[in-house]
Amino acid sequence: MPVAIGLAAFGLMLVLLALRLPAALAIAAVALPALLLADWLAPADATGAFLGGLRDLAADPDLLLLPLVVALGNLAFYSGIATRLYDAALVWLRPLPGGMAVASVIGCGGFSAISGSSLACASTMGRICIPEMLRAGYDPRLATASVAVGGTLGALIPPSVLFILFGLLSATPVAQLFMAGLLPGLLSLAGMILVILWWTATEPAAAPRGQAAGASRGQALLAAWPALLLFAVILGGIQSGRLGALAAVSLAIALTLAVGLASRRLPPETLLQALRETLRQSAALAVILLAAKLLFALVALTGLAEALTQWVDRAGLSFVAVMLAVVVLHIALGMVLDPVAVLVLTLPFTMPLVDLYGMDPIWFGVVLVKLIEIGLITPPVGLNVFVVSNVARGAGVQPIFAGVSRFLFVDLLVLAALVLFPALSLILPAAMG
């Protein structure tokens, strides 16, 4: 009976999410009464299980990373730092075939990494990059697709909100997850650039050569130094072992504040707006974490996860079969749900499989995040594509998907490389000081 309650509750959650109810509300509205019902039918101290999960969460020092990374993203955005990588790349690459598209991918990668949100990146950078490329005569498919796919890089390149959530919910060190995502993120970036170069080589009319920008390349690099410094502090500090993740992000916030105040890009009213956005977004993440703990307690109390692992074990499913199911599930959910919702919904079921097959949780976290981000650009319902379509008025969804499809093959190759060669995600965590 408890397993049946769990299955019914999970199915109802999916229905509510399909009806576009916010993830935290959909999960909590179903999980709480289901948890109480299961506890009433088979007393097992549901309250204690939930409160125990909350105590473990509150005791995790990495919890502070969530509001800090959100604050960093907002301060970097309002101070103009988040878009400077794009400005610099545009100056350097604009005269080259496809250079503006490559600059867009680089800029989106930097923006989404700092902001921690692929959807926010697609919306903000779409307003900046796409009109410039269209004015330069770029094929709309290339202009829109480069922004849609570039925005997905932020989930892998640290600091990543998805890695923080995965670490908190799976008891995996976030600092190691940050470094584990770096090489796959750079590999994904390289693959996207290669697709653009191939596209413009085979279809020169898709990307006319642009005029050189007014600023010199030296001036462009000088303007981009704050963004480069932030990445150096976070990545270098964590990898060297001289800074923990909390210290690295805190130092990056201090530097961002100093740059913003010195450049007068953060007057009191703008700073207050950044703080309001930080509080609102952090509260939303806190609510989804509470909902996640409710779901974890429900899955544990009803025995859903145990039933799944026992069925997989009895069926004798191979590691390849299980990973294929994980891939299909996450890409399918990623097409229609917010990345955070996908992570929260699937983690209570996938982590027991990680234990069953002896997978490295750090490697699995990287694979999971890559899968979720692929779902954001996969037809027919990739959310990043719809965000870009709304931003680029007049650009239909189908042409954007037509452009994105050229990048999907490379994303799948990177995913296959991560699965076949776990060292791609484990080499940097293993070398941390």
KOLLOZA-664318 format. One record per residue (C-alpha): residue number from 1; residue in three letters; x, y, z. Coordinates in steps of 0.2 Angstrom, whole numbers. Layout:
<rs>
[r NUM "ALA" [X Y Z]]
...
</rs>
This chain:
<rs>
[r 1 "MET" [0 0 0]]
[r 2 "PRO" [14 13 4]]
[r 3 "VAL" [22 10 -13]]
[r 4 "ALA" [5 13 -22]]
[r 5 "ILE" [3 29 -12]]
[r 6 "GLY" [20 35 -18]]
[r 7 "LEU" [17 30 -36]]
[r 8 "ALA" [0 39 -36]]
[r 9 "ALA" [8 55 -28]]
[r 10 "PHE" [22 55 -40]]
[r 11 "GLY" [10 54 -55]]
[r 12 "LEU" [0 68 -48]]
[r 13 "MET" [15 79 -46]]
[r 14 "LEU" [19 76 -64]]
[r 15 "VAL" [1 81 -69]]
[r 16 "LEU" [2 97 -59]]
[r 17 "LEU" [19 101 -66]]
[r 18 "ALA" [12 98 -84]]
[r 19 "LEU" [-1 111 -80]]
[r 20 "ARG" [13 123 -76]]
[r 21 "LEU" [11 124 -57]]
[r 22 "PRO" [27 130 -49]]
[r 23 "ALA" [38 115 -45]]
[r 24 "ALA" [39 119 -26]]
[r 25 "LEU" [20 121 -24]]
[r 26 "ALA" [16 105 -35]]
[r 27 "ILE" [28 94 -25]]
[r 28 "ALA" [24 101 -8]]
[r 29 "ALA" [5 101 -11]]
[r 30 "VAL" [6 82 -16]]
[r 31 "ALA" [20 76 -5]]
[r 32 "LEU" [14 82 12]]
[r 33 "PRO" [-3 74 12]]
[r 34 "ALA" [4 58 4]]
[r 35 "LEU" [17 58 17]]
[r 36 "LEU" [4 60 31]]
[r 37 "LEU" [-7 47 23]]
[r 38 "ALA" [7 34 22]]
[r 39 "ASP" [12 37 39]]
[r 40 "TRP" [-6 35 46]]
[r 41 "LEU" [-8 18 36]]
[r 42 "ALA" [10 12 42]]
[r 43 "PRO" [16 22 56]]
[r 44 "ALA" [35 26 53]]
[r 45 "ASP" [38 44 60]]
[r 46 "ALA" [36 54 44]]
[r 47 "THR" [38 70 54]]
[r 48 "GLY" [55 64 61]]
[r 49 "ALA" [61 58 43]]
[r 50 "PHE" [57 75 36]]
[r 51 "LEU" [64 85 51]]
[r 52 "GLY" [80 74 50]]
[r 53 "GLY" [82 79 32]]
[r 54 "LEU" [80 97 36]]
[r 55 "ARG" [93 96 50]]
[r 56 "ASP" [106 88 39]]
[r 57 "LEU" [102 101 26]]
[r 58 "ALA" [104 115 39]]
[r 59 "ALA" [120 108 45]]
[r 60 "ASP" [128 108 28]]
[r 61 "PRO" [140 123 26]]
[r 62 "ASP" [138 122 7]]
[r 63 "LEU" [120 128 10]]
[r 64 "LEU" [127 146 11]]
[r 65 "LEU" [133 144 -7]]
[r 66 "LEU" [115 146 -14]]
[r 67 "PRO" [112 164 -8]]
[r 68 "LEU" [130 169 -11]]
[r 69 "VAL" [130 163 -29]]
[r 70 "VAL" [114 171 -32]]
[r 71 "ALA" [120 187 -25]]
[r 72 "LEU" [136 186 -36]]
[r 73 "GLY" [125 184 -52]]
[r 74 "ASN" [114 199 -48]]
[r 75 "LEU" [129 210 -43]]
[r 76 "ALA" [139 205 -59]]
[r 77 "PHE" [124 208 -70]]
[r 78 "TYR" [119 225 -63]]
[r 79 "SER" [138 231 -63]]
[r 80 "GLY" [139 226 -81]]
[r 81 "ILE" [153 213 -78]]
[r 82 "ALA" [142 198 -84]]
[r 83 "THR" [142 204 -102]]
[r 84 "ARG" [159 210 -103]]
[r 85 "LEU" [166 194 -110]]
[r 86 "TYR" [154 195 -124]]
[r 87 "ASP" [159 213 -128]]
[r 88 "ALA" [177 208 -128]]
[r 89 "ALA" [175 193 -138]]
[r 90 "LEU" [164 203 -151]]
[r 91 "VAL" [179 215 -153]]
[r 92 "TRP" [191 201 -156]]
[r 93 "LEU" [180 190 -167]]
[r 94 "ARG" [168 201 -176]]
[r 95 "PRO" [178 202 -192]]
[r 96 "LEU" [179 183 -194]]
[r 97 "PRO" [167 172 -203]]
[r 98 "GLY" [154 167 -189]]
[r 99 "GLY" [164 178 -176]]
[r 100 "MET" [148 186 -169]]
[r 101 "ALA" [140 169 -166]]
[r 102 "VAL" [156 163 -158]]
[r 103 "ALA" [157 178 -147]]
[r 104 "SER" [138 175 -142]]
[r 105 "VAL" [142 158 -137]]
[r 106 "ILE" [157 163 -126]]
[r 107 "GLY" [147 178 -119]]
[r 108 "CYS" [132 167 -115]]
[r 109 "GLY" [144 154 -107]]
[r 110 "GLY" [152 167 -96]]
[r 111 "PHE" [135 176 -92]]
[r 112 "SER" [126 160 -87]]
[r 113 "ALA" [141 153 -77]]
[r 114 "ILE" [141 169 -66]]
[r 115 "SER" [122 171 -65]]
[r 116 "GLY" [119 152 -63]]
[r 117 "SER" [104 152 -74]]
[r 118 "SER" [102 146 -92]]
[r 119 "LEU" [85 153 -94]]
[r 120 "ALA" [90 170 -88]]
[r 121 "CYS" [105 170 -99]]
[r 122 "ALA" [95 165 -114]]
[r 123 "SER" [83 180 -110]]
[r 124 "THR" [96 193 -106]]
[r 125 "MET" [109 189 -119]]
[r 126 "GLY" [96 186 -132]]
[r 127 "ARG" [91 204 -131]]
[r 128 "ILE" [109 209 -134]]
[r 129 "CYS" [117 197 -146]]
[r 130 "ILE" [103 192 -158]]
[r 131 "PRO" [98 210 -164]]
[r 132 "GLU" [116 213 -168]]
[r 133 "MET" [119 197 -178]]
[r 134 "LEU" [103 200 -188]]
[r 135 "ARG" [108 218 -192]]
[r 136 "ALA" [124 211 -198]]
[r 137 "GLY" [115 199 -210]]
[r 138 "TYR" [117 183 -200]]
[r 139 "ASP" [105 168 -204]]
[r 140 "PRO" [92 169 -190]]
[r 141 "ARG" [94 151 -187]]
[r 142 "LEU" [112 154 -183]]
[r 143 "ALA" [109 170 -173]]
[r 144 "THR" [96 162 -162]]
[r 145 "ALA" [103 145 -160]]
[r 146 "SER" [120 151 -154]]
[r 147 "VAL" [112 160 -139]]
[r 148 "ALA" [100 146 -135]]
[r 149 "VAL" [114 133 -134]]
[r 150 "GLY" [127 145 -127]]
[r 151 "GLY" [116 148 -112]]
[r 152 "THR" [117 129 -107]]
[r 153 "LEU" [135 131 -103]]
[r 154 "GLY" [132 139 -86]]
[r 155 "ALA" [126 123 -78]]
[r 156 "LEU" [143 115 -80]]
[r 157 "ILE" [155 130 -79]]
[r 158 "PRO" [157 135 -60]]
[r 159 "PRO" [149 142 -50]]
[r 160 "SER" [133 132 -54]]
[r 161 "VAL" [117 133 -45]]
[r 162 "LEU" [113 115 -51]]
[r 163 "PHE" [129 108 -44]]
[r 164 "ILE" [125 116 -27]]
[r 165 "LEU" [108 109 -27]]
[r 166 "PHE" [114 92 -32]]
[r 167 "GLY" [128 93 -19]]
[r 168 "LEU" [116 98 -5]]
[r 169 "LEU" [103 84 -9]]
[r 170 "SER" [116 70 -12]]
[r 171 "ALA" [128 75 1]]
[r 172 "THR" [142 77 -12]]
[r 173 "PRO" [155 90 -9]]
[r 174 "VAL" [151 106 -20]]
[r 175 "ALA" [169 111 -22]]
[r 176 "GLN" [173 95 -31]]
[r 177 "LEU" [157 96 -41]]
[r 178 "PHE" [162 113 -47]]
[r 179 "MET" [179 108 -53]]
[r 180 "ALA" [172 92 -61]]
[r 181 "GLY" [161 102 -72]]
[r 182 "LEU" [175 113 -79]]
[r 183 "LEU" [182 102 -92]]
[r 184 "PRO" [166 95 -98]]
[r 185 "GLY" [160 113 -99]]
[r 186 "LEU" [175 119 -109]]
[r 187 "LEU" [173 103 -120]]
[r 188 "SER" [155 108 -124]]
[r 189 "LEU" [161 126 -128]]
[r 190 "ALA" [174 120 -140]]
[r 191 "GLY" [161 109 -148]]
[r 192 "MET" [149 123 -151]]
[r 193 "ILE" [162 134 -158]]
[r 194 "LEU" [167 120 -170]]
[r 195 "VAL" [149 118 -176]]
[r 196 "ILE" [148 137 -180]]
[r 197 "LEU" [165 136 -189]]
[r 198 "TRP" [158 121 -199]]
[r 199 "TRP" [141 130 -202]]
[r 200 "THR" [149 146 -209]]
[r 201 "ALA" [162 136 -219]]
[r 202 "THR" [148 126 -228]]
[r 203 "GLU" [136 141 -229]]
[r 204 "PRO" [146 157 -230]]
[r 205 "ALA" [130 167 -233]]
[r 206 "ALA" [124 162 -215]]
[r 207 "ALA" [137 174 -207]]
[r 208 "PRO" [144 188 -217]]
[r 209 "ARG" [160 196 -212]]
[r 210 "GLY" [157 210 -200]]
[r 211 "GLN" [166 227 -198]]
[r 212 "ALA" [180 229 -185]]
[r 213 "ALA" [173 237 -169]]
[r 214 "GLY" [178 254 -164]]
[r 215 "ALA" [187 248 -148]]
[r 216 "SER" [205 241 -150]]
[r 217 "ARG" [208 223 -145]]
[r 218 "GLY" [218 229 -130]]
[r 219 "GLN" [204 240 -124]]
[r 220 "ALA" [192 225 -125]]
[r 221 "LEU" [203 214 -115]]
[r 222 "LEU" [206 228 -102]]
[r 223 "ALA" [187 230 -101]]
[r 224 "ALA" [184 211 -98]]
[r 225 "TRP" [197 209 -84]]
[r 226 "PRO" [184 209 -70]]
[r 227 "ALA" [175 194 -77]]
[r 228 "LEU" [191 185 -80]]
[r 229 "LEU" [197 189 -62]]
[r 230 "LEU" [181 182 -55]]
[r 231 "PHE" [184 166 -64]]
[r 232 "ALA" [202 165 -59]]
[r 233 "VAL" [198 168 -41]]
[r 234 "ILE" [184 155 -40]]
[r 235 "LEU" [192 142 -51]]
[r 236 "GLY" [210 145 -45]]
[r 237 "GLY" [206 147 -27]]
[r 238 "ILE" [196 131 -26]]
[r 239 "GLN" [208 120 -37]]
[r 240 "SER" [223 125 -28]]
[r 241 "GLY" [215 121 -11]]
[r 242 "ARG" [219 139 -5]]
[r 243 "LEU" [201 144 -4]]
[r 244 "GLY" [185 133 -1]]
[r 245 "ALA" [170 136 -12]]
[r 246 "LEU" [162 148 1]]
[r 247 "ALA" [178 158 3]]
[r 248 "ALA" [180 159 -16]]
[r 249 "VAL" [163 165 -20]]
[r 250 "SER" [163 177 -5]]
[r 251 "LEU" [179 185 -12]]
[r 252 "ALA" [172 186 -29]]
[r 253 "ILE" [157 195 -22]]
[r 254 "ALA" [168 207 -13]]
[r 255 "LEU" [178 210 -29]]
[r 256 "THR" [162 213 -39]]
[r 257 "LEU" [156 225 -27]]
[r 258 "ALA" [172 235 -27]]
[r 259 "VAL" [172 235 -46]]
[r 260 "GLY" [154 240 -47]]
[r 261 "LEU" [156 254 -34]]
[r 262 "ALA" [172 261 -42]]
[r 263 "SER" [164 261 -59]]
[r 264 "ARG" [149 269 -52]]
[r 265 "ARG" [138 255 -60]]
[r 266 "LEU" [131 251 -43]]
[r 267 "PRO" [123 267 -36]]
[r 268 "PRO" [112 264 -20]]
[r 269 "GLU" [96 261 -30]]
[r 270 "THR" [104 248 -41]]
[r 271 "LEU" [112 240 -27]]
[r 272 "LEU" [96 239 -18]]
[r 273 "GLN" [88 231 -33]]
[r 274 "ALA" [101 218 -34]]
[r 275 "LEU" [99 214 -16]]
[r 276 "ARG" [80 212 -18]]
[r 277 "GLU" [82 201 -33]]
[r 278 "THR" [94 190 -23]]
[r 279 "LEU" [82 189 -8]]
[r 280 "ARG" [68 184 -20]]
[r 281 "GLN" [78 171 -30]]
[r 282 "SER" [86 164 -14]]
[r 283 "ALA" [69 162 -6]]
[r 284 "ALA" [63 153 -21]]
[r 285 "LEU" [77 141 -20]]
[r 286 "ALA" [75 138 -1]]
[r 287 "VAL" [56 134 -4]]
[r 288 "ILE" [61 121 -18]]
[r 289 "LEU" [74 113 -6]]
[r 290 "LEU" [60 111 7]]
[r 291 "ALA" [49 103 -6]]
[r 292 "ALA" [64 92 -11]]
[r 293 "LYS" [66 86 7]]
[r 294 "LEU" [47 82 8]]
[r 295 "LEU" [49 72 -8]]
[r 296 "PHE" [64 63 -1]]
[r 297 "ALA" [55 58 15]]
[r 298 "LEU" [40 52 5]]
[r 299 "VAL" [51 41 -6]]
[r 300 "ALA" [60 34 9]]
[r 301 "LEU" [44 31 19]]
[r 302 "THR" [34 23 5]]
[r 303 "GLY" [48 12 0]]
[r 304 "LEU" [48 19 -18]]
[r 305 "ALA" [67 20 -20]]
[r 306 "GLU" [70 3 -12]]
[r 307 "ALA" [56 -5 -23]]
[r 308 "LEU" [65 2 -39]]
[r 309 "THR" [82 -4 -34]]
[r 310 "GLN" [76 -21 -30]]
[r 311 "TRP" [67 -22 -46]]
[r 312 "VAL" [82 -16 -56]]
[r 313 "ASP" [93 -29 -46]]
[r 314 "ARG" [81 -43 -49]]
[r 315 "ALA" [79 -39 -68]]
[r 316 "GLY" [98 -40 -69]]
[r 317 "LEU" [99 -24 -79]]
[r 318 "SER" [116 -19 -85]]
[r 319 "PHE" [124 -3 -81]]
[r 320 "VAL" [122 2 -100]]
[r 321 "ALA" [103 -1 -99]]
[r 322 "VAL" [101 9 -83]]
[r 323 "MET" [112 24 -90]]
[r 324 "LEU" [101 24 -106]]
[r 325 "ALA" [85 25 -96]]
[r 326 "VAL" [93 39 -85]]
[r 327 "VAL" [98 48 -101]]
[r 328 "VAL" [80 46 -109]]
[r 329 "LEU" [71 51 -93]]
[r 330 "HIS" [81 67 -90]]
[r 331 "ILE" [81 73 -108]]
[r 332 "ALA" [63 71 -109]]
[r 333 "LEU" [59 80 -93]]
[r 334 "GLY" [72 93 -97]]
[r 335 "MET" [62 98 -112]]
[r 336 "VAL" [46 103 -102]]
[r 337 "LEU" [52 107 -85]]
[r 338 "ASP" [64 119 -76]]
[r 339 "PRO" [81 111 -73]]
[r 340 "VAL" [79 113 -54]]
[r 341 "ALA" [62 104 -55]]
[r 342 "VAL" [70 90 -65]]
[r 343 "LEU" [84 88 -53]]
[r 344 "VAL" [73 88 -37]]
[r 345 "LEU" [60 75 -45]]
[r 346 "THR" [73 62 -51]]
[r 347 "LEU" [87 63 -38]]
[r 348 "PRO" [77 52 -24]]
[r 349 "PHE" [77 38 -37]]
[r 350 "THR" [93 40 -46]]
[r 351 "MET" [105 41 -30]]
[r 352 "PRO" [100 23 -24]]
[r 353 "LEU" [105 17 -42]]
[r 354 "VAL" [122 26 -40]]
[r 355 "ASP" [125 16 -24]]
[r 356 "LEU" [118 0 -32]]
[r 357 "TYR" [130 1 -47]]
[r 358 "GLY" [145 9 -37]]
[r 359 "MET" [145 24 -48]]
[r 360 "ASP" [155 39 -43]]
[r 361 "PRO" [143 52 -37]]
[r 362 "ILE" [153 67 -43]]
[r 363 "TRP" [154 59 -60]]
[r 364 "PHE" [135 56 -60]]
[r 365 "GLY" [132 73 -55]]
[r 366 "VAL" [141 80 -70]]
[r 367 "VAL" [132 68 -82]]
[r 368 "LEU" [115 72 -74]]
[r 369 "VAL" [118 91 -76]]
[r 370 "LYS" [123 89 -94]]
[r 371 "LEU" [108 79 -97]]
[r 372 "ILE" [96 92 -90]]
[r 373 "GLU" [104 106 -100]]
[r 374 "ILE" [103 95 -116]]
[r 375 "GLY" [84 94 -113]]
[r 376 "LEU" [83 113 -113]]
[r 377 "ILE" [87 114 -131]]
[r 378 "THR" [79 97 -137]]
[r 379 "PRO" [64 98 -148]]
[r 380 "PRO" [49 99 -147]]
[r 381 "VAL" [48 108 -131]]
[r 382 "GLY" [66 114 -126]]
[r 383 "LEU" [63 129 -114]]
[r 384 "ASN" [78 139 -119]]
[r 385 "VAL" [72 139 -137]]
[r 386 "PHE" [55 146 -132]]
[r 387 "VAL" [64 159 -121]]
[r 388 "VAL" [74 164 -136]]
[r 389 "SER" [59 164 -147]]
[r 390 "ASN" [50 176 -136]]
[r 391 "VAL" [65 188 -135]]
[r 392 "ALA" [69 188 -153]]
[r 393 "ARG" [52 194 -159]]
[r 394 "GLY" [48 187 -176]]
[r 395 "ALA" [59 172 -174]]
[r 396 "GLY" [48 156 -175]]
[r 397 "VAL" [51 141 -164]]
[r 398 "GLN" [54 129 -179]]
[r 399 "PRO" [69 139 -186]]
[r 400 "ILE" [77 140 -169]]
[r 401 "PHE" [75 121 -167]]
[r 402 "ALA" [82 119 -185]]
[r 403 "GLY" [98 129 -180]]
[r 404 "VAL" [99 120 -163]]
[r 405 "SER" [98 103 -170]]
[r 406 "ARG" [116 106 -178]]
[r 407 "PHE" [123 108 -161]]
[r 408 "LEU" [114 93 -152]]
[r 409 "PHE" [125 81 -161]]
[r 410 "VAL" [140 88 -153]]
[r 411 "ASP" [131 89 -136]]
[r 412 "LEU" [127 71 -137]]
[r 413 "LEU" [145 67 -142]]
[r 414 "VAL" [151 76 -126]]
[r 415 "LEU" [139 66 -116]]
[r 416 "ALA" [145 50 -123]]
[r 417 "ALA" [163 55 -119]]
[r 418 "LEU" [158 59 -101]]
[r 419 "VAL" [150 42 -99]]
[r 420 "LEU" [164 32 -108]]
[r 421 "PHE" [178 42 -100]]
[r 422 "PRO" [174 47 -82]]
[r 423 "ALA" [191 54 -80]]
[r 424 "LEU" [185 70 -90]]
[r 425 "SER" [175 75 -75]]
[r 426 "LEU" [186 67 -61]]
[r 427 "ILE" [203 72 -65]]
[r 428 "LEU" [202 90 -58]]
[r 429 "PRO" [193 85 -42]]
[r 430 "ALA" [207 72 -39]]
[r 431 "ALA" [220 85 -42]]
[r 432 "MET" [213 98 -30]]
[r 433 "GLY" [225 104 -17]]
</rs>
